[in-house]
């Protein structure tokens, strides 16, 4: 089992450079596999969309919460660390033009020494998508095409360059460098809770990060992911599975149960505290508890 860690976004520390560097360096020293950065390009006041991961339908972040661009934040943290992986969780794919995003992802990956992993989603806040000029009704088809575009640009296309012709994006004979550190490109995991997310992970992803599911729904979504992979001629066992955990309460028995369901990685949330010393203690205590399972 591998363990990632996400900072306490809700308390507004993610744009504090000293806090985040201290957090990242301690996570690396503790042996966490990766740091995870979230995304909202904008938050729209009085949104009508329903947040799917809380019974209230409202996300637990204030409208004015400081949420830095995740790739810029990860690039900053890469410069202050040596080994720890860098991940999004979740980058809202329809918010971005895939040609520009492919360049940004490859750049951070290369400059960090190949430490980047992307978790991508289609977004739940329809008002945010409309703000960046995207019709929410197209977000699924658009996301599938965006993944294809990025992998096309990362592949070795030879002297003639890369070409693509899709519903939303098209180009001919283009060159995008640097390429990612790995010849297969940066790993792209799919985040979400719906059957569509599970199928997208099976068809297109290198992994799946199901969110907000109980044990029964988790098993259903993993089956849907594996069936979609098989239908696409892909090996389901090659897809990584990442789920969420909570540092103060998750113990070895919880981890063993998740491993039995095929989970490969836990992304751990801290308590909602801006006290860096307290958060560091939580990270250290957790890794001590699970030292034999990592």
C-alpha positions in Angstrom: 0.0 0.0 0.0 1.2 3.5 -0.9 0.2 6.6 1.0 -0.3 10.1 -0.3 -1.2 13.2 1.7 -3.3 16.2 1.0 -2.9 19.5 2.9 -5.9 21.0 4.9 -7.1 23.1 2.0 -10.2 24.4 3.9 -8.1 26.4 6.3 -6.4 28.4 3.6 -2.7 27.3 4.0 -2.1 26.1 0.4 -1.0 29.6 -0.8 1.4 30.0 2.2 4.8 29.1 0.8 6.5 28.5 4.1 3.6 26.4 5.4 3.5 24.3 2.3 7.2 23.8 2.1 7.3 22.7 5.7 4.4 20.3 5.0 5.9 18.9 1.9 9.4 18.3 3.4 8.0 16.6 6.4 5.8 14.4 4.3 8.8 13.4 2.3 10.8 12.7 5.5 8.0 10.5 6.8 8.0 8.4 3.7 4.7 9.4 2.1 4.6 8.5 -1.6 3.1 11.7 -2.9 1.7 15.1 -2.2 -1.8 15.9 -3.6 -3.0 19.3 -4.8 -6.7 20.1 -5.5 -8.3 22.5 -8.0 -11.0 25.0 -8.4 -10.2 27.6 -11.1 -13.0 29.7 -9.7 -15.8 29.2 -7.1 -19.1 30.8 -8.1 -21.1 32.3 -5.3 -24.5 30.8 -4.6 -24.0 27.9 -7.0 -27.0 25.7 -7.7 -25.0 22.6 -8.6 -25.0 19.9 -6.0 -21.7 18.9 -4.4 -21.8 15.1 -4.5 -19.6 14.3 -1.5 -21.6 15.9 1.3 -25.2 15.3 2.3 -25.8 19.0 2.4 -24.9 19.3 -1.3 -22.5 22.1 -0.4 -18.7 21.8 -0.6 -16.9 22.4 2.8 -14.8 25.3 1.5 -15.5 29.0 1.9 -15.9 30.9 -1.4 -12.7 32.9 -0.6 -10.5 29.9 0.2 -7.1 30.2 -1.3 -6.8 27.4 -3.9 -3.6 27.8 -5.9 -3.3 26.4 -9.4 -2.3 22.8 -8.7 0.4 22.5 -11.3 2.0 25.7 -10.3 1.8 24.6 -6.6 3.4 21.3 -7.4 6.2 22.9 -9.4 6.9 25.1 -6.4 7.0 22.1 -4.1 9.1 20.0 -6.5 11.8 22.6 -6.2 11.8 22.3 -2.4 11.8 18.5 -2.3 13.8 15.6 -3.7 11.9 12.4 -4.0 8.2 12.6 -3.1 5.7 12.2 -5.9 3.5 15.1 -7.0 -0.2 14.5 -7.8 -3.4 16.4 -8.5 -6.6 15.2 -6.9 -8.6 16.3 -8.8 -7.7 18.5 -11.7 -10.9 19.6 -13.5 -10.0 18.6 -17.0 -12.7 20.6 -19.0 -11.3 23.8 -17.4 -8.2 23.5 -19.6 -7.2 23.5 -23.3 -5.5 20.1 -23.7 -2.7 21.4 -25.9 -1.6 23.9 -23.3 -2.2 21.5 -20.5 -0.1 18.8 -22.1 2.8 21.2 -22.3 2.4 22.3 -18.6 2.1 18.7 -17.3 5.2 17.6 -19.3 7.2 20.6 -18.1 6.5 20.0 -14.4 7.1 16.3 -14.9 10.5 16.8 -16.5 11.7 19.5 -14.2 10.7 17.4 -11.2 12.6 14.3 -12.4 9.5 12.4 -13.5 7.6 12.7 -10.2 4.2 13.8 -11.6 0.9 11.8 -11.5 -2.3 13.4 -12.7 -5.8 12.6 -11.3 -8.4 14.1 -13.6 -12.1 14.7 -13.3 -14.9 16.4 -15.2 -16.1 18.7 -12.5 -19.3 18.9 -10.5 -19.8 22.7 -10.3 -21.5 23.5 -13.6 -21.2 27.2 -13.0 -17.4 26.9 -12.9 -17.4 25.2 -16.2 -19.6 27.8 -17.8 -17.2 30.5 -16.5 -14.4 29.1 -18.5 -16.6 28.7 -21.6 -17.5 25.0 -21.4 -21.0 23.6 -21.9 -21.4 21.2 -18.9 -23.4 18.8 -21.1 -20.2 18.1 -23.2 -17.8 17.6 -20.4 -17.6 13.8 -20.6 -17.0 13.7 -24.3 -14.6 16.6 -24.0 -12.6 14.9 -21.3 -12.2 11.7 -23.3 -10.9 13.7 -26.2 -8.6 15.8 -24.0 -6.9 12.7 -22.8 -6.4 11.5 -26.3 -5.0 14.9 -27.3 -2.4 14.9 -24.5 -1.3 11.4 -25.2 -1.0 12.2 -28.9 1.2 15.2 -28.1 3.4 13.2 -25.7 4.0 10.4 -28.1 7.0 10.3 -30.5 5.4 11.6 -33.6 8.6 11.9 -35.7 9.7 14.8 -37.9 6.1 15.3 -39.3 4.7 16.2 -35.9 1.5 15.1 -34.3 -2.0 15.4 -35.8 -5.5 15.1 -34.3 -9.0 15.5 -35.6 -11.8 15.4 -33.0 -15.1 16.9 -32.1 -13.6 19.7 -30.0 -9.9 19.9 -30.9 -7.9 19.4 -34.1 -4.4 20.2 -35.3 -1.9 19.1 -37.9 1.9 18.6 -37.8 2.5 20.1 -34.3 5.5 19.5 -32.1 5.3 19.7 -28.3 8.5 19.5 -26.3 9.7 18.6 -23.7 8.1 15.1 -23.7 7.3 13.6 -20.3 10.1 11.6 -18.5 8.4 8.3 -19.2 7.9 7.1 -22.8 4.4 6.2 -21.8 3.6 9.7 -20.7 2.6 11.0 -17.4 0.2 8.6 -15.6 -3.4 9.8 -15.9 -5.8 8.6 -13.3 -9.6 9.3 -13.3 -11.3 10.7 -10.3 -15.0 10.6 -9.6 -17.9 8.6 -8.1 -20.1 7.8 -11.1 -20.4 4.8 -13.4 -19.2 7.1 -16.2 -16.0 7.9 -14.2 -15.4 4.2 -13.7 -15.8 3.4 -17.4 -13.6 6.3 -18.3 -10.9 5.0 -16.0 -11.2 1.5 -17.6 -11.1 2.8 -21.2 -8.6 5.6 -20.9 -6.9 5.8 -17.5 -3.8 4.5 -15.9 -5.8 4.3 -12.7 -9.0 5.2 -10.9 -9.6 7.3 -7.8 -13.2 6.7 -6.7 -14.5 9.4 -4.3 -17.0 9.3 -1.6 -18.1 5.7 -1.9 -19.1 3.1 0.7 -17.7 -0.4 0.4 -20.6 -1.7 -1.7 -20.5 1.2 -4.2 -16.7 1.0 -4.3 -16.9 -2.7 -5.3 -19.5 -1.9 -8.0 -17.4 0.9 -9.5 -14.2 -1.2 -9.5 -16.2 -4.0 -11.3 -17.4 -1.4 -13.8 -13.8 -0.1 -14.3 -12.5 -3.6 -14.9 -15.3 -4.5 -17.3 -14.7 -1.3 -19.3 -11.0 -2.1 -19.5 -11.6 -5.6 -20.7 -14.1 -4.3 -23.4 -11.4 -1.9 -24.6 -8.8 -4.7 -24.8 -6.9 -3.4 -21.8 -5.5 -5.3 -18.8 -7.6 -4.4 -15.7 -4.9 -5.5 -13.3 -2.6 -2.8 -14.7 -4.9 0.0 -13.5 -4.0 1.4 -10.0 -6.8 2.2 -7.5 -6.6 5.1 -5.1 -9.0 6.0 -2.4 -9.2 8.5 0.4 -8.4 8.1 4.1 -8.2 10.3 7.2 -4.9 10.5 9.1 -6.1 10.7 12.7 -8.4 7.6 12.5 -7.2 5.3 9.7 -5.5 2.2 11.1 -3.9 -1.0 9.9 -7.2 -3.0 9.9 -8.8 -0.4 7.6 -5.8 -0.5 5.2 -5.9 -4.3 5.1 -9.6 -4.3 4.2 -9.0 -1.8 1.4 -6.1 -3.8 0.1 -8.3 -6.9 -0.1 -10.6 -4.9 -2.4 -7.7 -4.1 -4.7 -6.8 -0.7 -3.5 -3.2 0.3 -4.2 -3.0 3.8 -2.6 -4.6 5.9 0.1 -4.6 9.7 -0.1 -4.8 10.8 3.5 -6.5 14.0 4.7 -5.3 15.8 7.8 -7.4 17.4 10.5 -8.6 20.9 9.5 -5.8 22.8 11.3 -3.5 25.5 10.2 -1.1 24.5 13.1 1.8 23.0 11.0 3.3 21.3 14.1 0.1 19.5 14.8 -0.3 18.4 11.2 3.3 17.2 11.2 2.7 15.2 14.3 -0.4 13.6 12.7 1.7 12.6 9.6 4.4 11.1 11.8 2.0 9.2 14.0 0.1 7.8 11.0 3.3 6.5 9.3 4.4 4.9 12.6 1.1 3.1 12.9 1.3 1.7 9.4 5.0 1.2 9.1 4.6 -2.5 8.3 2.0 -2.0 5.6 3.6 0.6 3.4 
